[in-house]
Amino acid sequence: MYNPSEKRYEKMKYRRCGKSGVFLPEISLGLWHNFGNITPFGVQQSILRTAFDNGIVHFDLANNYGPPYGEAESNFGIHMDRDWKTHRDELFIATKAGYDMWNGPYGDHGSRKYLIASIDQSLKRMHLEYVDVFYHHRPDHYTPIEETMSALDYIVKSGKALYIGISNYGPEEAEKAIKILKQLGTPCLIEQPSYSLLNRWIENGLTDVLSNEGVGCIVYAPLQNGILSGKYLNGFPEDSRAVKDPRYLRKENISKSTIEKTARLKTIADARRQTLSQMSLQWVLNNNVVTSALIGASRPEQIVENIGAISGAPFTKEELDMIDKALL
Ligand SMILES: NC(=O)c1ccc[n+]([C@@H]2O[C@H](COP(=O)([O-])OP(=O)(O)OC[C@H]3O[C@@H](n4cnc5c(N)ncnc54)[C@H](OP(=O)(O)O)[C@@H]3O)[C@@H](O)[C@H]2O)c1
């Protein structure tokens, strides 16, 4: 029997998501890795419980998180039944569709056919009546954007999702999607792009669009898949993602230059008396367009450490300049 901590709302800070009425925790938890069939159920449970006990009320999923595809949602459904049934209204749960999910022409991209079938499948797997936000996972150059947006609008109007999000959309695509959704009467709540000290693409136009349109921004992989924890500075630990589950992070893709930048950043974090993970998360949150940093965790202790990012000493101008220089 799980009794969530009474103190769960004491430490976490919450930010308004764009110009909506929704507030999100500064740190949110994603279930991309560590919730499939290669992670013991008890580990998954302790990660989710630790998150909620520390005020992380936003969980992010997608139809194809696993392995295998669909497994993270199915496992989440079991956790939901066991731990969260009486806390549904305290949770903000997201899922997505847009990448390959099932065989044939209707299990990928952004057609009305795919998106509506996918949300129905996700709700069944997660044992939910609705999700809080449903995302189109990536832009699709095959389907007219009007078709994709009208499918998202239908999903909200039919009660399967409360809000709509877009993910991995560039500035022009985002602007177009936001405009169409506004015309349809279902404003876009949020964009989910990647963003970290090692990956600053959103600063070239996307953040301006989101800020002008009043759309929130939750940034994924803020630790660059764990690289910005500093764990790869002296080799490849056996229990790290690059060794244990290298589907999307291969040892050979962690370059010498990335390691050198990470080492320089760690020196700055040490001087600030915080861990490199904490400094990296605090840095993305220092961008005032960012609503939440969407982390992953392979064990509960990482969540506890990472939450320290929200109480770090504010950055000085000198420190921010030093960080920029460390990245050159
Ligand atoms: N929309 C999209 O296209 C998209 C794409 C990717 C991700 N996402 C979302 O973003 C979420 C986060 O992505 P991510 O998992 O790549 O984020 P991340 O926060 O950059 O990396 C998380 C990983 O870093 C390691 N880590 C975290 N904290 C640590 C600490 N304090 N010390 C040492 N290692 C630490 C852990 O891996 P190990 O311990 O295993 O090394 C953990 O699983 C996903 O779950 C998903 O919800 C969305």
The ligand as a MOL file (V3000), in Angstrom:
LIG
                    3D

  0  0  0     0  0            999 V3000
M  V30 BEGIN CTAB
M  V30 COUNTS 48 52 0 0 0
M  V30 BEGIN ATOM
M  V30 1 N 9.4280 14.2320 -27.7870 0
M  V30 2 C 10.4520 13.4820 -28.1170 0
M  V30 3 O 10.7580 13.2340 -29.3010 0
M  V30 4 C 11.3010 12.9250 -27.0250 0
M  V30 5 C 12.5550 12.3420 -27.3220 0
M  V30 6 C 13.3250 11.8680 -26.2550 0
M  V30 7 C 12.8570 11.9780 -24.9420 0
M  V30 8 N 11.6230 12.5280 -24.7050 0 CHG=1
M  V30 9 C 11.0840 12.6340 -23.3330 0
M  V30 10 O 12.0570 13.1770 -22.4780 0
M  V30 11 C 12.2790 12.3080 -21.3650 0
M  V30 12 C 13.6740 12.4440 -20.8720 0
M  V30 13 O 14.6090 12.0460 -21.8770 0
M  V30 14 P 16.0050 11.4450 -21.4200 0
M  V30 15 O 15.7320 10.2630 -20.5490 0
M  V30 16 O 16.8960 11.3040 -22.5700 0 CHG=-1
M  V30 17 O 16.5010 12.6590 -20.4970 0
M  V30 18 P 17.8380 13.0340 -19.7510 0
M  V30 19 O 17.3710 13.6310 -18.4640 0
M  V30 20 O 18.6770 13.8380 -20.6550 0
M  V30 21 O 18.6010 11.6490 -19.4660 0
M  V30 22 C 18.1060 10.7920 -18.4760 0
M  V30 23 C 19.1320 9.7340 -18.1130 0
M  V30 24 O 20.3110 10.3400 -17.5930 0
M  V30 25 C 20.8050 9.5760 -16.5000 0
M  V30 26 N 20.6950 10.4280 -15.2930 0
M  V30 27 C 19.6650 11.2360 -14.9240 0
M  V30 28 N 19.9470 11.8810 -13.7810 0
M  V30 29 C 21.1880 11.4900 -13.4170 0
M  V30 30 C 22.0170 11.8110 -12.3230 0
M  V30 31 N 21.6440 12.6830 -11.3950 0
M  V30 32 N 23.2390 11.2110 -12.2480 0
M  V30 33 C 23.6390 10.3250 -13.1990 0
M  V30 34 N 22.8710 9.9760 -14.2640 0
M  V30 35 C 21.6640 10.5620 -14.3670 0
M  V30 36 C 19.9310 8.3230 -16.4140 0
M  V30 37 O 20.4550 7.3270 -17.3080 0
M  V30 38 P 21.3970 6.1080 -16.8570 0
M  V30 39 O 21.4760 6.0910 -15.3600 0
M  V30 40 O 20.7330 4.8890 -17.4210 0
M  V30 41 O 22.7190 6.3770 -17.5240 0
M  V30 42 C 18.6410 8.8300 -17.0040 0
M  V30 43 O 17.7950 7.8070 -17.4710 0
M  V30 44 C 11.8980 10.9250 -21.9190 0
M  V30 45 O 11.5890 9.9960 -20.9150 0
M  V30 46 C 10.6990 11.2710 -22.7530 0
M  V30 47 O 9.5710 11.4020 -21.9300 0
M  V30 48 C 10.8730 13.0120 -25.7150 0
M  V30 END ATOM
M  V30 BEGIN BOND
M  V30 1 1 1 2
M  V30 2 2 2 3
M  V30 3 1 2 4
M  V30 4 1 4 5
M  V30 5 2 4 48
M  V30 6 2 5 6
M  V30 7 1 6 7
M  V30 8 2 7 8
M  V30 9 1 8 9
M  V30 10 1 8 48
M  V30 11 1 9 10
M  V30 12 1 9 46
M  V30 13 1 10 11
M  V30 14 1 11 12
M  V30 15 1 11 44
M  V30 16 1 12 13
M  V30 17 1 13 14
M  V30 18 2 14 15
M  V30 19 1 14 16
M  V30 20 1 14 17
M  V30 21 1 17 18
M  V30 22 2 18 19
M  V30 23 1 18 20
M  V30 24 1 18 21
M  V30 25 1 21 22
M  V30 26 1 22 23
M  V30 27 1 23 24
M  V30 28 1 23 42
M  V30 29 1 24 25
M  V30 30 1 25 26
M  V30 31 1 25 36
M  V30 32 1 26 27
M  V30 33 1 26 35
M  V30 34 2 27 28
M  V30 35 1 28 29
M  V30 36 1 29 30
M  V30 37 2 29 35
M  V30 38 1 30 31
M  V30 39 2 30 32
M  V30 40 1 32 33
M  V30 41 2 33 34
M  V30 42 1 34 35
M  V30 43 1 36 37
M  V30 44 1 36 42
M  V30 45 1 37 38
M  V30 46 2 38 39
M  V30 47 1 38 40
M  V30 48 1 38 41
M  V30 49 1 42 43
M  V30 50 1 44 45
M  V30 51 1 44 46
M  V30 52 1 46 47
M  V30 END BOND
M  V30 END CTAB
M  END
